Amino acid sequence: MNCKGVIREISNYIDGDLDPVVKQELERHLEHCEDCTMIVDQTRKSIKVLCDSRPVSLSAEVRARLHAALRRKIDHNAS
Ligand SMILES: [Zn+2]
């Protein structure tokens, strides 16, 4: 799995809704990708704060922000 895959699955991952095989791949990616680890951490924290620890799906706004962060990272790596 790559960073894009993590972003695509992040809400399912945090909700605990992920297929076990996909979850394993995602966690393997997190082991060597600090950026995604940070994104998962921060997303989880902000959901906890906002929703009193009840897991919810990511809002469109949060998702858009994650995508923007990812795109910046990819652009940076490419240049
Ligand atoms: Zn990553």
PDB file of the backbone (N, CA, C, O) and the ligand in Angstrom, with CONECT records:
HET     ZN  A 101       1
ATOM      1  N   MET A   1       0.838  -1.199   0.000  1.00  0.00           N
ATOM      2  CA  MET A   1       0.000   0.000   0.000  1.00  0.00           C
ATOM      3  C   MET A   1       0.874   1.250   0.000  1.00  0.00           C
ATOM      4  O   MET A   1       1.932   1.283   0.630  1.00  0.00           O
ATOM      5  N   ASN A   2       0.418   2.278  -0.715  1.00  0.00           N
ATOM      6  CA  ASN A   2       1.154   3.541  -0.712  1.00  0.00           C
ATOM      7  C   ASN A   2       0.387   4.602   0.070  1.00  0.00           C
ATOM      8  O   ASN A   2      -0.660   4.320   0.654  1.00  0.00           O
ATOM      9  N   CYS A   3       0.921   5.834   0.078  1.00  0.00           N
ATOM     10  CA  CYS A   3       0.317   6.900   0.870  1.00  0.00           C
ATOM     11  C   CYS A   3      -1.113   7.185   0.409  1.00  0.00           C
ATOM     12  O   CYS A   3      -1.996   7.444   1.226  1.00  0.00           O
ATOM     13  N   LYS A   4      -1.330   7.134  -0.891  1.00  0.00           N
ATOM     14  CA  LYS A   4      -2.676   7.375  -1.411  1.00  0.00           C
ATOM     15  C   LYS A   4      -3.675   6.362  -0.859  1.00  0.00           C
ATOM     16  O   LYS A   4      -4.796   6.713  -0.492  1.00  0.00           O
ATOM     17  N   GLY A   5      -3.257   5.114  -0.807  1.00  0.00           N
ATOM     18  CA  GLY A   5      -4.120   4.067  -0.283  1.00  0.00           C
ATOM     19  C   GLY A   5      -4.465   4.302   1.177  1.00  0.00           C
ATOM     20  O   GLY A   5      -5.597   4.074   1.604  1.00  0.00           O
ATOM     21  N   VAL A   6      -3.473   4.763   1.942  1.00  0.00           N
ATOM     22  CA  VAL A   6      -3.720   5.049   3.354  1.00  0.00           C
ATOM     23  C   VAL A   6      -4.778   6.143   3.482  1.00  0.00           C
ATOM     24  O   VAL A   6      -5.719   6.019   4.265  1.00  0.00           O
ATOM     25  N   ILE A   7      -4.616   7.204   2.714  1.00  0.00           N
ATOM     26  CA  ILE A   7      -5.581   8.307   2.786  1.00  0.00           C
ATOM     27  C   ILE A   7      -6.971   7.819   2.386  1.00  0.00           C
ATOM     28  O   ILE A   7      -7.973   8.207   2.986  1.00  0.00           O
ATOM     29  N   ARG A   8      -7.016   6.976   1.379  1.00  0.00           N
ATOM     30  CA  ARG A   8      -8.319   6.500   0.908  1.00  0.00           C
ATOM     31  C   ARG A   8      -9.016   5.665   1.992  1.00  0.00           C
ATOM     32  O   ARG A   8     -10.238   5.706   2.128  1.00  0.00           O
ATOM     33  N   GLU A   9      -8.227   4.914   2.754  1.00  0.00           N
ATOM     34  CA  GLU A   9      -8.809   3.981   3.724  1.00  0.00           C
ATOM     35  C   GLU A   9      -8.822   4.526   5.146  1.00  0.00           C
ATOM     36  O   GLU A   9      -9.263   3.845   6.071  1.00  0.00           O
ATOM     37  N   ILE A  10      -8.339   5.753   5.319  1.00  0.00           N
ATOM     38  CA  ILE A  10      -8.090   6.216   6.690  1.00  0.00           C
ATOM     39  C   ILE A  10      -9.350   6.254   7.543  1.00  0.00           C
ATOM     40  O   ILE A  10      -9.302   5.918   8.727  1.00  0.00           O
ATOM     41  N   SER A  11     -10.471   6.654   6.966  1.00  0.00           N
ATOM     42  CA  SER A  11     -11.671   6.741   7.801  1.00  0.00           C
ATOM     43  C   SER A  11     -12.160   5.346   8.192  1.00  0.00           C
ATOM     44  O   SER A  11     -12.615   5.135   9.316  1.00  0.00           O
ATOM     45  N   ASN A  12     -12.066   4.405   7.270  1.00  0.00           N
ATOM     46  CA  ASN A  12     -12.441   3.028   7.604  1.00  0.00           C
ATOM     47  C   ASN A  12     -11.496   2.454   8.661  1.00  0.00           C
ATOM     48  O   ASN A  12     -11.912   1.728   9.564  1.00  0.00           O
ATOM     49  N   TYR A  13     -10.213   2.798   8.524  1.00  0.00           N
ATOM     50  CA  TYR A  13      -9.220   2.306   9.472  1.00  0.00           C
ATOM     51  C   TYR A  13      -9.523   2.808  10.877  1.00  0.00           C
ATOM     52  O   TYR A  13      -9.497   2.045  11.843  1.00  0.00           O
ATOM     53  N   ILE A  14      -9.810   4.100  10.977  1.00  0.00           N
ATOM     54  CA  ILE A  14     -10.074   4.684  12.287  1.00  0.00           C
ATOM     55  C   ILE A  14     -11.412   4.189  12.835  1.00  0.00           C
ATOM     56  O   ILE A  14     -11.568   4.015  14.044  1.00  0.00           O
ATOM     57  N   ASP A  15     -12.356   3.968  11.958  1.00  0.00           N
ATOM     58  CA  ASP A  15     -13.650   3.420  12.392  1.00  0.00           C
ATOM     59  C   ASP A  15     -13.555   1.953  12.789  1.00  0.00           C
ATOM     60  O   ASP A  15     -14.477   1.413  13.400  1.00  0.00           O
ATOM     61  N   GLY A  16     -12.437   1.301  12.442  1.00  0.00           N
ATOM     62  CA  GLY A  16     -12.304  -0.123  12.697  1.00  0.00           C
ATOM     63  C   GLY A  16     -13.106  -0.955  11.708  1.00  0.00           C
ATOM     64  O   GLY A  16     -13.497  -2.086  11.997  1.00  0.00           O
ATOM     65  N   ASP A  17     -13.342  -0.380  10.545  1.00  0.00           N
ATOM     66  CA  ASP A  17     -14.216  -0.979   9.540  1.00  0.00           C
ATOM     67  C   ASP A  17     -13.449  -1.663   8.420  1.00  0.00           C
ATOM     68  O   ASP A  17     -14.034  -2.116   7.436  1.00  0.00           O
ATOM     69  N   LEU A  18     -12.132  -1.733   8.581  1.00  0.00           N
ATOM     70  CA  LEU A  18     -11.307  -2.138   7.462  1.00  0.00           C
ATOM     71  C   LEU A  18     -11.207  -3.664   7.352  1.00  0.00           C
ATOM     72  O   LEU A  18     -11.165  -4.371   8.359  1.00  0.00           O
ATOM     73  N   ASP A  19     -11.171  -4.142   6.143  1.00  0.00           N
ATOM     74  CA  ASP A  19     -10.866  -5.550   5.887  1.00  0.00           C
ATOM     75  C   ASP A  19      -9.523  -5.898   6.545  1.00  0.00           C
ATOM     76  O   ASP A  19      -8.561  -5.145   6.398  1.00  0.00           O
ATOM     77  N   PRO A  20      -9.441  -7.020   7.264  1.00  0.00           N
ATOM     78  CA  PRO A  20      -8.206  -7.357   7.997  1.00  0.00           C
ATOM     79  C   PRO A  20      -6.962  -7.362   7.124  1.00  0.00           C
ATOM     80  O   PRO A  20      -5.887  -6.966   7.574  1.00  0.00           O
ATOM     81  N   VAL A  21      -7.096  -7.804   5.883  1.00  0.00           N
ATOM     82  CA  VAL A  21      -5.935  -7.851   4.987  1.00  0.00           C
ATOM     83  C   VAL A  21      -5.479  -6.431   4.648  1.00  0.00           C
ATOM     84  O   VAL A  21      -4.286  -6.127   4.657  1.00  0.00           O
ATOM     85  N   VAL A  22      -6.448  -5.575   4.349  1.00  0.00           N
ATOM     86  CA  VAL A  22      -6.129  -4.185   4.015  1.00  0.00           C
ATOM     87  C   VAL A  22      -5.537  -3.486   5.237  1.00  0.00           C
ATOM     88  O   VAL A  22      -4.590  -2.708   5.129  1.00  0.00           O
ATOM     89  N   LYS A  23      -6.113  -3.779   6.392  1.00  0.00           N
ATOM     90  CA  LYS A  23      -5.633  -3.174   7.629  1.00  0.00           C
ATOM     91  C   LYS A  23      -4.168  -3.529   7.877  1.00  0.00           C
ATOM     92  O   LYS A  23      -3.369  -2.686   8.287  1.00  0.00           O
ATOM     93  N   GLN A  24      -3.836  -4.783   7.623  1.00  0.00           N
ATOM     94  CA  GLN A  24      -2.466  -5.233   7.819  1.00  0.00           C
ATOM     95  C   GLN A  24      -1.511  -4.495   6.874  1.00  0.00           C
ATOM     96  O   GLN A  24      -0.417  -4.085   7.263  1.00  0.00           O
ATOM     97  N   GLU A  25      -1.952  -4.340   5.632  1.00  0.00           N
ATOM     98  CA  GLU A  25      -1.130  -3.610   4.664  1.00  0.00           C
ATOM     99  C   GLU A  25      -0.937  -2.171   5.086  1.00  0.00           C
ATOM    100  O   GLU A  25       0.158  -1.617   4.990  1.00  0.00           O
ATOM    101  N   LEU A  26      -2.029  -1.573   5.560  1.00  0.00           N
ATOM    102  CA  LEU A  26      -1.974  -0.178   5.988  1.00  0.00           C
ATOM    103  C   LEU A  26      -1.000  -0.024   7.161  1.00  0.00           C
ATOM    104  O   LEU A  26      -0.186   0.899   7.183  1.00  0.00           O
ATOM    105  N   GLU A  27      -1.092  -0.928   8.123  1.00  0.00           N
ATOM    106  CA  GLU A  27      -0.216  -0.824   9.287  1.00  0.00           C
ATOM    107  C   GLU A  27       1.238  -1.067   8.908  1.00  0.00           C
ATOM    108  O   GLU A  27       2.148  -0.494   9.506  1.00  0.00           O
ATOM    109  N   ARG A  28       1.449  -1.914   7.916  1.00  0.00           N
ATOM    110  CA  ARG A  28       2.820  -2.143   7.455  1.00  0.00           C
ATOM    111  C   ARG A  28       3.375  -0.863   6.832  1.00  0.00           C
ATOM    112  O   ARG A  28       4.552  -0.542   6.996  1.00  0.00           O
ATOM    113  N   HIS A  29       2.518  -0.141   6.120  1.00  0.00           N
ATOM    114  CA  HIS A  29       2.942   1.130   5.544  1.00  0.00           C
ATOM    115  C   HIS A  29       3.258   2.146   6.650  1.00  0.00           C
ATOM    116  O   HIS A  29       4.243   2.879   6.568  1.00  0.00           O
ATOM    117  N   LEU A  30       2.411   2.176   7.678  1.00  0.00           N
ATOM    118  CA  LEU A  30       2.612   3.140   8.760  1.00  0.00           C
ATOM    119  C   LEU A  30       3.954   2.930   9.454  1.00  0.00           C
ATOM    120  O   LEU A  30       4.545   3.881   9.966  1.00  0.00           O
ATOM    121  N   GLU A  31       4.439   1.688   9.472  1.00  0.00           N
ATOM    122  CA  GLU A  31       5.692   1.396  10.155  1.00  0.00           C
ATOM    123  C   GLU A  31       6.869   2.141   9.543  1.00  0.00           C
ATOM    124  O   GLU A  31       7.840   2.448  10.234  1.00  0.00           O
ATOM    125  N   HIS A  32       6.786   2.432   8.254  1.00  0.00           N
ATOM    126  CA  HIS A  32       7.932   3.099   7.632  1.00  0.00           C
ATOM    127  C   HIS A  32       7.578   4.465   7.034  1.00  0.00           C
ATOM    128  O   HIS A  32       8.402   5.069   6.347  1.00  0.00           O
ATOM    129  N   CYS A  33       6.357   4.957   7.290  1.00  0.00           N
ATOM    130  CA  CYS A  33       5.984   6.250   6.737  1.00  0.00           C
ATOM    131  C   CYS A  33       5.528   7.182   7.861  1.00  0.00           C
ATOM    132  O   CYS A  33       4.408   7.080   8.363  1.00  0.00           O
ATOM    133  N   GLU A  34       6.421   8.085   8.238  1.00  0.00           N
ATOM    134  CA  GLU A  34       6.105   9.002   9.332  1.00  0.00           C
ATOM    135  C   GLU A  34       4.945   9.917   9.003  1.00  0.00           C
ATOM    136  O   GLU A  34       4.142  10.254   9.873  1.00  0.00           O
ATOM    137  N   ASP A  35       4.859  10.319   7.741  1.00  0.00           N
ATOM    138  CA  ASP A  35       3.803  11.249   7.351  1.00  0.00           C
ATOM    139  C   ASP A  35       2.422  10.643   7.577  1.00  0.00           C
ATOM    140  O   ASP A  35       1.537  11.279   8.149  1.00  0.00           O
ATOM    141  N   CYS A  36       2.256   9.426   7.128  1.00  0.00           N
ATOM    142  CA  CYS A  36       0.952   8.782   7.284  1.00  0.00           C
ATOM    143  C   CYS A  36       0.662   8.489   8.752  1.00  0.00           C
ATOM    144  O   CYS A  36      -0.477   8.616   9.202  1.00  0.00           O
ATOM    145  N   THR A  37       1.692   8.098   9.498  1.00  0.00           N
ATOM    146  CA  THR A  37       1.507   7.873  10.926  1.00  0.00           C
ATOM    147  C   THR A  37       0.992   9.130  11.595  1.00  0.00           C
ATOM    148  O   THR A  37       0.088   9.086  12.430  1.00  0.00           O
ATOM    149  N   MET A  38       1.590  10.262  11.210  1.00  0.00           N
ATOM    150  CA  MET A  38       1.183  11.538  11.782  1.00  0.00           C
ATOM    151  C   MET A  38      -0.259  11.877  11.388  1.00  0.00           C
ATOM    152  O   MET A  38      -1.050  12.337  12.213  1.00  0.00           O
ATOM    153  N   ILE A  39      -0.579  11.645  10.135  1.00  0.00           N
ATOM    154  CA  ILE A  39      -1.933  11.957   9.664  1.00  0.00           C
ATOM    155  C   ILE A  39      -2.969  11.095  10.390  1.00  0.00           C
ATOM    156  O   ILE A  39      -4.016  11.589  10.809  1.00  0.00           O
ATOM    157  N   VAL A  40      -2.668   9.812  10.532  1.00  0.00           N
ATOM    158  CA  VAL A  40      -3.592   8.922  11.242  1.00  0.00           C
ATOM    159  C   VAL A  40      -3.746   9.376  12.688  1.00  0.00           C
ATOM    160  O   VAL A  40      -4.858   9.446  13.212  1.00  0.00           O
ATOM    161  N   ASP A  41      -2.614   9.684  13.329  1.00  0.00           N
ATOM    162  CA  ASP A  41      -2.631  10.152  14.716  1.00  0.00           C
ATOM    163  C   ASP A  41      -3.480  11.388  14.892  1.00  0.00           C
ATOM    164  O   ASP A  41      -4.345  11.454  15.766  1.00  0.00           O
ATOM    165  N   GLN A  42      -3.216  12.369  14.041  1.00  0.00           N
ATOM    166  CA  GLN A  42      -3.907  13.643  14.191  1.00  0.00           C
ATOM    167  C   GLN A  42      -5.376  13.505  13.867  1.00  0.00           C
ATOM    168  O   GLN A  42      -6.221  14.127  14.512  1.00  0.00           O
ATOM    169  N   THR A  43      -5.683  12.695  12.875  1.00  0.00           N
ATOM    170  CA  THR A  43      -7.085  12.485  12.519  1.00  0.00           C
ATOM    171  C   THR A  43      -7.819  11.816  13.664  1.00  0.00           C
ATOM    172  O   THR A  43      -8.939  12.187  14.014  1.00  0.00           O
ATOM    173  N   ARG A  44      -7.161  10.824  14.237  1.00  0.00           N
ATOM    174  CA  ARG A  44      -7.784  10.101  15.342  1.00  0.00           C
ATOM    175  C   ARG A  44      -8.017  11.038  16.523  1.00  0.00           C
ATOM    176  O   ARG A  44      -9.075  11.020  17.151  1.00  0.00           O
ATOM    177  N   LYS A  45      -7.010  11.855  16.811  1.00  0.00           N
ATOM    178  CA  LYS A  45      -7.126  12.799  17.925  1.00  0.00           C
ATOM    179  C   LYS A  45      -8.246  13.807  17.697  1.00  0.00           C
ATOM    180  O   LYS A  45      -9.037  14.078  18.599  1.00  0.00           O
ATOM    181  N   SER A  46      -8.310  14.362  16.485  1.00  0.00           N
ATOM    182  CA  SER A  46      -9.319  15.394  16.255  1.00  0.00           C
ATOM    183  C   SER A  46     -10.719  14.796  16.278  1.00  0.00           C
ATOM    184  O   SER A  46     -11.666  15.455  16.708  1.00  0.00           O
ATOM    185  N   ILE A  47     -10.859  13.569  15.826  1.00  0.00           N
ATOM    186  CA  ILE A  47     -12.171  12.917  15.898  1.00  0.00           C
ATOM    187  C   ILE A  47     -12.556  12.683  17.358  1.00  0.00           C
ATOM    188  O   ILE A  47     -13.709  12.871  17.746  1.00  0.00           O
ATOM    189  N   LYS A  48     -11.589  12.277  18.147  1.00  0.00           N
ATOM    190  CA  LYS A  48     -11.841  12.035  19.563  1.00  0.00           C
ATOM    191  C   LYS A  48     -12.305  13.302  20.267  1.00  0.00           C
ATOM    192  O   LYS A  48     -13.267  13.288  21.035  1.00  0.00           O
ATOM    193  N   VAL A  49     -11.612  14.382  19.996  1.00  0.00           N
ATOM    194  CA  VAL A  49     -11.955  15.658  20.625  1.00  0.00           C
ATOM    195  C   VAL A  49     -13.345  16.108  20.191  1.00  0.00           C
ATOM    196  O   VAL A  49     -14.169  16.521  21.008  1.00  0.00           O
ATOM    197  N   LEU A  50     -13.582  16.018  18.897  1.00  0.00           N
ATOM    198  CA  LEU A  50     -14.844  16.531  18.359  1.00  0.00           C
ATOM    199  C   LEU A  50     -16.034  15.679  18.764  1.00  0.00           C
ATOM    200  O   LEU A  50     -17.133  16.200  18.953  1.00  0.00           O
ATOM    201  N   CYS A  51     -15.832  14.392  18.899  1.00  0.00           N
ATOM    202  CA  CYS A  51     -16.976  13.498  19.001  1.00  0.00           C
ATOM    203  C   CYS A  51     -16.974  12.679  20.284  1.00  0.00           C
ATOM    204  O   CYS A  51     -17.666  11.665  20.383  1.00  0.00           O
ATOM    205  N   ASP A  52     -16.196  13.122  21.264  1.00  0.00           N
ATOM    206  CA  ASP A  52     -16.253  12.455  22.554  1.00  0.00           C
ATOM    207  C   ASP A  52     -15.994  10.961  22.415  1.00  0.00           C
ATOM    208  O   ASP A  52     -16.716  10.127  22.962  1.00  0.00           O
ATOM    209  N   SER A  53     -14.939  10.652  21.663  1.00  0.00           N
ATOM    210  CA  SER A  53     -14.424   9.286  21.478  1.00  0.00           C
ATOM    211  C   SER A  53     -15.378   8.345  20.743  1.00  0.00           C
ATOM    212  O   SER A  53     -15.116   7.145  20.652  1.00  0.00           O
ATOM    213  N   ARG A  54     -16.458   8.870  20.230  1.00  0.00           N
ATOM    214  CA  ARG A  54     -17.285   8.004  19.364  1.00  0.00           C
ATOM    215  C   ARG A  54     -16.779   8.062  17.940  1.00  0.00           C
ATOM    216  O   ARG A  54     -16.724   9.140  17.347  1.00  0.00           O
ATOM    217  N   PRO A  55     -16.406   6.920  17.378  1.00  0.00           N
ATOM    218  CA  PRO A  55     -15.869   6.945  16.015  1.00  0.00           C
ATOM    219  C   PRO A  55     -16.925   7.379  15.004  1.00  0.00           C
ATOM    220  O   PRO A  55     -18.061   6.905  15.024  1.00  0.00           O
ATOM    221  N   VAL A  56     -16.531   8.274  14.135  1.00  0.00           N
ATOM    222  CA  VAL A  56     -17.423   8.719  13.066  1.00  0.00           C
ATOM    223  C   VAL A  56     -16.648   8.739  11.763  1.00  0.00           C
ATOM    224  O   VAL A  56     -15.420   8.665  11.769  1.00  0.00           O
ATOM    225  N   SER A  57     -17.332   8.835  10.682  1.00  0.00           N
ATOM    226  CA  SER A  57     -16.669   8.977   9.397  1.00  0.00           C
ATOM    227  C   SER A  57     -16.093  10.377   9.279  1.00  0.00           C
ATOM    228  O   SER A  57     -16.596  11.331   9.873  1.00  0.00           O
ATOM    229  N   LEU A  58     -15.029  10.474   8.502  1.00  0.00           N
ATOM    230  CA  LEU A  58     -14.412  11.772   8.299  1.00  0.00           C
ATOM    231  C   LEU A  58     -15.344  12.689   7.531  1.00  0.00           C
ATOM    232  O   LEU A  58     -16.024  12.274   6.592  1.00  0.00           O
ATOM    233  N   SER A  59     -15.360  13.933   7.947  1.00  0.00           N
ATOM    234  CA  SER A  59     -16.128  14.907   7.183  1.00  0.00           C
ATOM    235  C   SER A  59     -15.408  15.193   5.872  1.00  0.00           C
ATOM    236  O   SER A  59     -14.213  14.936   5.732  1.00  0.00           O
ATOM    237  N   ALA A  60     -16.148  15.720   4.932  1.00  0.00           N
ATOM    238  CA  ALA A  60     -15.564  16.042   3.639  1.00  0.00           C
ATOM    239  C   ALA A  60     -14.432  17.043   3.804  1.00  0.00           C
ATOM    240  O   ALA A  60     -13.451  17.004   3.061  1.00  0.00           O
ATOM    241  N   GLU A  61     -14.565  17.934   4.769  1.00  0.00           N
ATOM    242  CA  GLU A  61     -13.542  18.953   4.968  1.00  0.00           C
ATOM    243  C   GLU A  61     -12.230  18.340   5.448  1.00  0.00           C
ATOM    244  O   GLU A  61     -11.159  18.672   4.940  1.00  0.00           O
ATOM    245  N   VAL A  62     -12.318  17.455   6.419  1.00  0.00           N
ATOM    246  CA  VAL A  62     -11.113  16.798   6.929  1.00  0.00           C
ATOM    247  C   VAL A  62     -10.451  16.007   5.810  1.00  0.00           C
ATOM    248  O   VAL A  62      -9.232  16.037   5.647  1.00  0.00           O
ATOM    249  N   ARG A  63     -11.267  15.305   5.047  1.00  0.00           N
ATOM    250  CA  ARG A  63     -10.739  14.500   3.957  1.00  0.00           C
ATOM    251  C   ARG A  63     -10.021  15.389   2.936  1.00  0.00           C
ATOM    252  O   ARG A  63      -8.948  15.040   2.444  1.00  0.00           O
ATOM    253  N   ALA A  64     -10.622  16.533   2.627  1.00  0.00           N
ATOM    254  CA  ALA A  64     -10.018  17.452   1.665  1.00  0.00           C
ATOM    255  C   ALA A  64      -8.676  17.954   2.185  1.00  0.00           C
ATOM    256  O   ALA A  64      -7.712  18.095   1.432  1.00  0.00           O
ATOM    257  N   ARG A  65      -8.635  18.217   3.480  1.00  0.00           N
ATOM    258  CA  ARG A  65      -7.384  18.711   4.061  1.00  0.00           C
ATOM    259  C   ARG A  65      -6.296  17.634   3.992  1.00  0.00           C
ATOM    260  O   ARG A  65      -5.138  17.936   3.704  1.00  0.00           O
ATOM    261  N   LEU A  66      -6.667  16.398   4.252  1.00  0.00           N
ATOM    262  CA  LEU A  66      -5.699  15.304   4.176  1.00  0.00           C
ATOM    263  C   LEU A  66      -5.177  15.139   2.752  1.00  0.00           C
ATOM    264  O   LEU A  66      -3.987  14.917   2.534  1.00  0.00           O
ATOM    265  N   HIS A  67      -6.081  15.249   1.801  1.00  0.00           N
ATOM    266  CA  HIS A  67      -5.670  15.129   0.405  1.00  0.00           C
ATOM    267  C   HIS A  67      -4.697  16.242   0.030  1.00  0.00           C
ATOM    268  O   HIS A  67      -3.713  16.009  -0.672  1.00  0.00           O
ATOM    269  N   ALA A  68      -4.980  17.446   0.502  1.00  0.00           N
ATOM    270  CA  ALA A  68      -4.101  18.577   0.205  1.00  0.00           C
ATOM    271  C   ALA A  68      -2.714  18.349   0.797  1.00  0.00           C
ATOM    272  O   ALA A  68      -1.702  18.629   0.155  1.00  0.00           O
ATOM    273  N   ALA A  69      -2.677  17.843   2.015  1.00  0.00           N
ATOM    274  CA  ALA A  69      -1.394  17.576   2.677  1.00  0.00           C
ATOM    275  C   ALA A  69      -0.611  16.519   1.908  1.00  0.00           C
ATOM    276  O   ALA A  69       0.603  16.623   1.733  1.00  0.00           O
ATOM    277  N   LEU A  70      -1.327  15.510   1.459  1.00  0.00           N
ATOM    278  CA  LEU A  70      -0.684  14.435   0.708  1.00  0.00           C
ATOM    279  C   LEU A  70      -0.136  14.944  -0.613  1.00  0.00           C
ATOM    280  O   LEU A  70       0.970  14.584  -1.017  1.00  0.00           O
ATOM    281  N   ARG A  71      -0.913  15.784  -1.283  1.00  0.00           N
ATOM    282  CA  ARG A  71      -0.479  16.302  -2.577  1.00  0.00           C
ATOM    283  C   ARG A  71       0.786  17.147  -2.404  1.00  0.00           C
ATOM    284  O   ARG A  71       1.704  17.070  -3.220  1.00  0.00           O
ATOM    285  N   ARG A  72       0.828  17.953  -1.340  1.00  0.00           N
ATOM    286  CA  ARG A  72       2.025  18.748  -1.070  1.00  0.00           C
ATOM    287  C   ARG A  72       3.235  17.846  -0.916  1.00  0.00           C
ATOM    288  O   ARG A  72       4.308  18.137  -1.444  1.00  0.00           O
ATOM    289  N   LYS A  73       3.060  16.766  -0.202  1.00  0.00           N
ATOM    290  CA  LYS A  73       4.147  15.829   0.049  1.00  0.00           C
ATOM    291  C   LYS A  73       4.630  15.196  -1.257  1.00  0.00           C
ATOM    292  O   LYS A  73       5.833  15.084  -1.495  1.00  0.00           O
ATOM    293  N   ILE A  74       3.688  14.787  -2.091  1.00  0.00           N
ATOM    294  CA  ILE A  74       4.057  14.158  -3.359  1.00  0.00           C
ATOM    295  C   ILE A  74       4.782  15.148  -4.263  1.00  0.00           C
ATOM    296  O   ILE A  74       5.795  14.811  -4.876  1.00  0.00           O
ATOM    297  N   ASP A  75       4.262  16.367  -4.344  1.00  0.00           N
ATOM    298  CA  ASP A  75       4.909  17.403  -5.155  1.00  0.00           C
ATOM    299  C   ASP A  75       6.324  17.658  -4.674  1.00  0.00           C
ATOM    300  O   ASP A  75       7.256  17.816  -5.462  1.00  0.00           O
ATOM    301  N   HIS A  76       6.456  17.692  -3.357  1.00  0.00           N
ATOM    302  CA  HIS A  76       7.756  17.961  -2.755  1.00  0.00           C
ATOM    303  C   HIS A  76       8.741  16.849  -3.134  1.00  0.00           C
ATOM    304  O   HIS A  76       9.880  17.126  -3.511  1.00  0.00           O
ATOM    305  N   ASN A  77       8.310  15.625  -3.036  1.00  0.00           N
ATOM    306  CA  ASN A  77       9.173  14.490  -3.342  1.00  0.00           C
ATOM    307  C   ASN A  77       9.546  14.441  -4.813  1.00  0.00           C
ATOM    308  O   ASN A  77      10.634  13.985  -5.164  1.00  0.00           O
ATOM    309  N   ALA A  78       8.652  14.906  -5.674  1.00  0.00           N
ATOM    310  CA  ALA A  78       8.884  14.818  -7.099  1.00  0.00           C
ATOM    311  C   ALA A  78       9.876  15.871  -7.579  1.00  0.00           C
ATOM    312  O   ALA A  78      10.578  15.667  -8.569  1.00  0.00           O
ATOM    313  N   SER A  79       9.928  16.998  -6.872  1.00  0.00           N
ATOM    314  CA  SER A  79      10.781  18.084  -7.372  1.00  0.00           C
ATOM    315  C   SER A  79      12.210  17.948  -6.898  1.00  0.00           C
ATOM    316  O   SER A  79      13.053  18.782  -7.231  1.00  0.00           O
TER     317      SER A  79
HETATM  318 ZN    ZN A 101       2.611   7.119   3.662  1.00  0.00          ZN2+
END
